[in-house]
Amino acid sequence: MADSAGEPTVIFVSDSHFHLEPDADEIIRLEQIYQLLDLACEVDQLVLLGDIFDFWFDYPHFRLKGFEALLQALDKVRDAGTKIHFIGGNHDIWAASYFHERYGTSSDGEAETLQLGSRRVRLSHGDGLLKFDWAYNSFRAMVRTRLGIVLAKSLHPELLYSLSTWLSGHSRGANRDEASEIEKNAQLWFAKQAEPTAGHEQDWDLIITGHVHHGVVIDGPSRQFVALAGWFEPLSYGLLQNGQFQLLDFRRDPRPSFDK
């Protein structure tokens, strides 16, 4: 449903951290993201910005069971003609090859830059961007390197799941800093990004991340930084429409107006 100027309508979501065995509160959040995915069937593109799943690992001959209802909801989005992008987070980067086969996303799930109408958008989960944390960075090194994957595949699935769950709890707690600290780190990072010089095309004018579980929007002269708050409280999602980005809360904005 791109408009006459070629500006696509795109939904962004990250950091829902759904588990293989959801509890009662998580089941409610799942029902709410199914509603968001119904909405995604009406737009041009859907971007999953990482840590949608709290744990995902494919072994050579099988995948751990779970998430079937969510995957089927994504099937409906794909079948509606909405293009899906998947940027892996520290908890679900290993889903990249499966998503590539099922939804046609990039094969590695790494950060990428897309031309979305007039906006050049950098998509990154955001891990390692704003803060250093030894436990998380150790986990990141394991999940994003070939050696780490080989070592992980040598572990029994239950052991790997237990290790991931422990690190997940640590990393998530470390990332939920006071809002002021997250915003300060984001401002410092953004200030270091050089503005493009005359005659040179900038590599991005909008960067959208997740990971920190706190919503941040920073506007510069020609660039914009956004961190989604995750699918907790609020139920944060992003909407790019007519070349303009909005950071929304699904509880307050369950059905935004789509301009024709």
C-alpha positions in Angstrom: 0.0 0.0 0.0 2.9 2.4 -0.8 1.5 5.9 -1.5 1.7 7.7 -4.8 5.1 9.1 -3.9 6.4 5.5 -3.3 6.5 5.8 0.5 5.9 2.4 2.0 4.0 1.7 5.2 6.2 -0.3 7.6 5.6 -1.7 11.1 8.6 -2.4 13.4 8.6 -4.5 16.6 11.2 -6.0 18.9 12.0 -7.6 22.2 8.9 -9.6 23.1 11.1 -12.4 24.5 8.5 -15.1 24.1 9.3 -18.4 25.8 8.8 -22.0 24.6 6.4 -22.4 27.6 4.6 -19.1 28.1 3.1 -18.2 31.5 -0.3 -16.5 31.9 1.0 -13.0 31.5 2.9 -13.9 28.4 -0.1 -15.6 26.8 -1.9 -12.2 27.0 1.1 -10.5 25.3 1.0 -13.2 22.6 -2.7 -12.5 21.9 -1.8 -8.8 21.6 1.0 -9.4 19.2 -1.3 -11.6 17.1 -3.5 -8.5 16.8 -0.5 -6.5 15.7 0.3 -9.1 13.1 -3.2 -8.9 11.8 -2.6 -5.2 11.3 0.7 -6.0 9.6 -1.2 -7.9 6.9 -2.4 -4.4 5.7 1.0 -2.8 5.3 3.8 -3.1 2.9 6.6 -4.4 5.2 7.1 -5.8 8.7 10.4 -5.6 10.5 11.2 -8.0 13.4 14.1 -6.3 15.2 15.3 -9.2 17.3 14.6 -11.0 20.6 11.1 -11.8 19.4 11.9 -15.2 20.9 13.7 -15.6 24.2 15.5 -18.7 23.0 15.9 -20.3 19.6 18.4 -22.8 18.4 18.3 -25.1 15.4 20.2 -28.4 15.6 21.3 -30.1 12.4 18.3 -32.4 12.2 15.6 -30.8 14.4 14.3 -27.6 15.8 13.1 -27.3 19.4 9.3 -27.4 19.5 7.4 -24.3 20.2 6.1 -21.0 18.8 3.9 -22.7 16.3 0.9 -20.3 16.7 3.2 -17.3 16.3 4.9 -18.7 13.2 1.5 -19.4 11.7 0.5 -15.8 12.4 3.6 -14.7 10.5 2.6 -17.1 7.7 -0.6 -15.1 7.3 1.4 -11.8 7.1 3.6 -13.3 4.4 0.6 -14.7 2.5 -1.0 -11.3 2.6 1.9 -10.0 0.6 3.6 -8.1 3.3 7.4 -8.4 3.0 9.0 -9.6 6.3 12.5 -8.6 7.5 14.2 -10.4 10.4 17.1 -8.8 12.3 18.3 -11.3 14.9 18.8 -10.4 18.5 21.1 -11.9 21.1 18.4 -14.5 22.0 17.2 -15.4 18.5 19.9 -14.8 15.9 20.0 -18.5 15.3 16.5 -18.3 13.8 17.9 -16.4 10.8 18.3 -19.4 8.5 14.9 -20.8 9.4 13.2 -17.4 8.8 15.1 -17.1 5.5 13.7 -20.4 4.3 10.1 -19.8 5.6 9.7 -16.0 5.0 12.5 -15.0 2.6 14.3 -12.8 5.0 18.1 -12.3 4.9 20.0 -15.5 5.5 22.3 -14.1 8.3 19.9 -12.0 10.3 22.5 -9.3 10.8 22.0 -5.5 10.8 21.2 -4.1 7.4 20.3 -0.8 5.7 17.1 -0.5 3.6 15.9 2.2 1.3 12.3 2.6 2.4 10.9 5.3 0.1 12.7 8.5 0.8 14.2 7.2 4.1 17.5 5.3 4.3 16.9 3.1 7.3 19.5 1.3 9.3 18.1 -1.7 11.1 20.0 -3.1 14.1 18.9 -5.0 17.2 21.2 -2.6 19.1 23.1 -5.1 21.2 26.5 -3.7 22.1 25.6 -0.3 20.8 24.9 1.8 23.9 26.5 -0.1 26.8 29.2 -2.6 27.7 28.1 -5.6 29.9 30.5 -8.5 30.4 27.9 -11.2 30.8 25.9 -10.1 27.8 29.0 -9.5 25.6 30.2 -13.0 26.5 26.8 -14.4 25.4 26.8 -12.2 22.3 30.2 -13.6 21.3 28.9 -17.2 21.7 25.7 -16.7 19.6 27.2 -14.6 16.8 30.4 -16.4 16.0 31.0 -19.7 14.1 33.1 -21.1 16.9 30.3 -20.3 19.4 27.7 -22.0 17.3 29.9 -25.1 16.9 30.4 -25.2 20.7 26.7 -24.7 21.3 25.8 -27.6 19.1 28.0 -29.8 21.1 25.8 -29.2 24.2 22.7 -31.2 25.0 19.6 -29.1 24.1 18.4 -29.0 27.7 21.8 -27.8 28.9 21.9 -25.1 26.2 18.4 -24.0 27.0 19.2 -23.7 30.8 22.4 -21.7 30.0 20.5 -19.4 27.7 17.7 -18.9 30.3 20.3 -17.9 32.9 22.1 -15.5 30.6 18.8 -14.2 29.4 17.8 -13.2 32.9 21.1 -11.5 33.6 21.3 -9.7 30.3 17.7 -8.5 30.5 18.2 -7.2 34.0 21.4 -5.4 33.0 19.7 -3.7 30.0 16.8 -2.3 32.0 18.7 0.6 33.3 17.1 3.8 34.5 15.5 5.6 31.6 17.8 8.6 32.1 21.0 6.4 31.7 19.7 4.8 28.5 18.8 8.2 27.1 22.2 9.7 28.1 24.0 6.8 26.4 21.8 7.2 23.3 22.5 10.9 23.2 26.3 10.3 23.5 26.3 7.6 20.7 24.2 9.8 18.4 26.4 12.8 19.0 29.4 10.8 17.7 27.7 10.0 14.4 29.1 12.4 11.9 26.6 14.4 9.8 27.1 13.8 6.0 29.2 16.3 4.2 28.1 18.2 1.1 28.2 16.0 -2.0 28.3 12.7 -0.1 25.3 10.5 0.3 24.7 9.5 3.9 24.7 5.8 4.8 21.5 6.2 6.8 19.1 9.0 8.0 17.1 6.8 10.4 18.4 4.1 12.6 15.9 1.9 14.5 17.1 -0.4 17.3 15.7 -2.4 20.2 17.5 -4.2 23.0 17.4 -1.6 25.8 13.7 -2.0 26.6 13.1 1.7 26.8 11.7 3.9 24.1 14.0 6.7 22.8 13.6 9.1 19.9 16.4 11.6 19.1 16.2 14.0 16.2 19.3 15.5 14.6 19.6 18.0 11.7 19.4 15.2 9.1 19.3 12.0 11.1 17.0 10.3 13.6 17.7 7.7 16.3 15.0 5.4 17.6 15.0 2.6 20.2 11.8 0.6 20.5 10.7 -0.1 24.1 9.9 -3.8 23.6 6.7 -5.7 23.8 6.1 -5.4 27.6 4.9 -2.2 29.2 4.4 -0.3 26.9 3.6 -2.6 24.0 6.0 -0.6 21.8 6.0 -0.7 18.0 7.1 1.6 15.3 5.2 2.9 12.2 6.9 4.4 9.2 4.3 6.1 7.0 4.6 8.9 4.4 8.3 9.0 5.2 7.6 9.9 8.9 8.4 7.6 11.9 6.1 7.3 14.9 6.8 5.4 18.1 3.5 4.0 19.3 2.0 2.0 22.2 -0.4 -0.8 21.0 -2.6 -0.4 24.0 -3.2 3.3 23.1 -2.8 3.0 19.3 -4.1 -0.5 18.4 -5.2 0.6 14.9 -3.5 3.7 13.5 -4.9 5.4 10.5 -3.3 4.3 7.2 -3.3 7.2 4.8 -4.0 6.4 1.2 
